[in-house]
Amino acid sequence: MNAASDGARFDDLIHAPIRLRLCASLAPVQWAEFSHLREVLGVTDSVLSKHLKQLTDTGYVQVERFTKLGRSHVRVSLTSAGRRAYVGHVAALRDITAIGE
């Protein structure tokens, strides 16, 4: 498989384990609440916030604050650029692991 022709691109930012799991959690959904992501990933608020900031700074995720039933909530979604980067990274990982098949 030719990485240049299929969009495969290894992404060092996404490759960090928590960020990779975070992107994988966001890929199949339109958005997810911060509290749900924290529970799924098994991390603290500060760890999740740190990784979200890195992904937000590169334009890979969007963080939205909203109020529901008088309580403040935060939801997160992959941007178009983030989705492309994640899909390209997964394709690159598949290419890497397919060597020798």
N, C-alpha and C positions, 0 to 999 in steps of 0.2 A: 504494500500500500504506500502511496506517495503522500507524505505529510503535507507538502505544498499544495497538492491538488484537492485534498479532502478537508482542509481547514484544521487539521490536527496541529496543535501548538502547545508545547509544554509551558505551563505558567507557574513560575516560582511562587507567586503570591498565593494562588489557589492551592498549590501543592501542600502547604502546611496542614497537618492532620485536622485541626479544628476547622480551618477555613474550607478545606475540601469537604468535610462532613456538613458544614453549614451550607455550602453551595448545593450539595446533594440533597439536603433537606428542603431547600427552596426551589430547586429545579422543577419538581412536579406540581407545584402550587402557584397560585397567583401571588399570595402573600402568606406570611405566618407571623403570629404574635411573638414578641420577644420572650415572654414567659414560656411559651411552648418550646421554642428553640433552646432555651436554657435547660429545660427538663430533658429534651431529647438528646442534647449534647452532653449533659451531665457536668456542666460548668457553672461557675459563679457569674453573677451579673457583671462584675468587673472584667472577667476574662472574655465573656461574650461581647461586651461593649468595646473592648480593645480590638478584637478581630473584626467587628462590624465597622469600626472607624477605619481600619486599613482598607477594607473592601469598599467603603463609601468614598474614601479619598481617591480611589482609582476609578470610581464611577461604576463599580460592579454591583453595588446594592443601593437601594433607596430605603431610607428609614422615615417613617411617617408617624407622628404623634397624633392621637385622637382621644376624645372623651366618650365613654360609653357608660350609661347609668351613673353618671357623676364621678366616674373613676378614670384616671389617666391610663392610657394604654399606648404601646408602641408596636407597630407592625413593620415587617421587613419584606422586601421583594427584590428579586434579581432584576437588574435593568437589562435592556437588550444587549448592551455590551457585556454585561456580566454573564448572561446566558450564553452568548457566543464564546466567551472565554472559557466558561465551564465545559461546554460541549467540545470545544477544541482541545481542552486539557484531557478530558476523558478519552477522546480519540487518540491523542498522543500516548496516553498510558496503554491503550489497547495495542497501538503499534509497537511500543516497547516490549510488552509482554508477549506479542505474537512472534517475535524474532525466534527463528529456529523451528517454527511450526511448518 
